């Protein structure tokens, strides 16, 4: 397990709609094991093992993160924003912020970080709910012209906080949702390739999951996969914000989470359970009574339909800048998916009932 890959993802801002820098990291990492790599019109990056195999398994872990986009610069140089994804604006009042500004120089894209803070006012502190339209970012500029020299409308904005290694093999950072998933699918594809998997493996660090689902739709339409495994995060119930009664008893360090849902293919879940039993991988379970609110929902309804399974990573404090995950769970997800890829083939029957 190459931890540096996840660190590189986390250290590189990829607010939904601005994922290209992280995609370059993904492509560069995967070129050592992929036989072919593809990109598309919406920004997906797909690394392929066994491109001629009749059984095509699409792996999706989304590379975009929640944040904001710059909408306006005031006369006194303050930055106004709108949401990009399910961001909770109140968490950013009085918090360090960063704006990523891109410019062209000698034909190359230069990314520059502009530091700022979410402003504090007594009225904001008293509000029951802070909206993105209430939030303003102070970058130290005195005028609109000063700010416009370093920031443009449309620039991505997110929290400016570093990753931290915690006790018991845990890591805290913004954007673990879902850069951990993107990390897992690439590591699983690499491991399966090293083990000699025969199926076609299409590892897609997908874009736009937090806002539109565009990445999953384009990947499903263009690749026409036999099936898909989605790797995303799910709520850990061992934190004050969440209880087991919500969707399941899910603990950090308890292993990969499989989903019971009408959206998930039952036979794929059975195979994942068989793999876990053979390899001694502890599983946990969540329940989604309707949609899973992942890329899997989009893929299931793409083209003629794509059978899918959801493998989730337990996460505390989702959609914040202090999310917490466990390295043990990431390793379990990688091994589970790699071994699934060793067993799946073109003869697999996805039908839950047979006439």
HELIX and SHEET records of a PDB file:
HELIX    1   1 UNK A    3  UNK A   11  1                                   9    
HELIX    2   2 UNK A   20  UNK A   30  1                                  11    
HELIX    3   3 UNK A   89  UNK A   92  5                                   4    
HELIX    4   4 UNK A  122  UNK A  126  1                                   5    
HELIX    5   5 UNK A  132  UNK A  134  5                                   3    
HELIX    6   6 UNK A  144  UNK A  148  1                                   5    
HELIX    7   7 UNK A  167  UNK A  169  5                                   3    
HELIX    8   8 UNK A  176  UNK A  195  1                                  20    
HELIX    9   9 UNK A  214  UNK A  223  1                                  10    
HELIX   10  10 UNK A  244  UNK A  247  1                                   4    
HELIX   11  11 UNK A  266  UNK A  279  1                                  14    
HELIX   12  12 UNK A  295  UNK A  300  1                                   6    
HELIX   13  13 UNK A  327  UNK A  343  1                                  17    
SHEET    1   A 8 UNK A  36  UNK A  39  0                                        
SHEET    2   A 8 UNK A  45  UNK A  49 -1                                        
SHEET    3   A 8 UNK A 200  UNK A 206 -1                                        
SHEET    4   A 8 UNK A  56  UNK A  62  1                                        
SHEET    5   A 8 UNK A 227  UNK A 235  1                                        
SHEET    6   A 8 UNK A 307  UNK A 315  1                                        
SHEET    7   A 8 UNK A 257  UNK A 261 -1                                        
SHEET    8   A 8 UNK A 284  UNK A 288  1                                        
SHEET    1   B 7 UNK A  67  UNK A  73  0                                        
SHEET    2   B 7 UNK A  79  UNK A  84 -1                                        
SHEET    3   B 7 UNK A 136  UNK A 138 -1                                        
SHEET    4   B 7 UNK A 108  UNK A 118 -1                                        
SHEET    5   B 7 UNK A  96  UNK A 105 -1                                        
SHEET    6   B 7 UNK A 156  UNK A 159 -1                                        
SHEET    7   B 7 UNK A  67  UNK A  73 -1                                        
SHEET    1   C 3 UNK A 164  UNK A 166  0                                        
SHEET    2   C 3 UNK A 170  UNK A 173 -1                                        
SHEET    3   C 3 UNK A 323  UNK A 326 -1                                        
END                                                                             
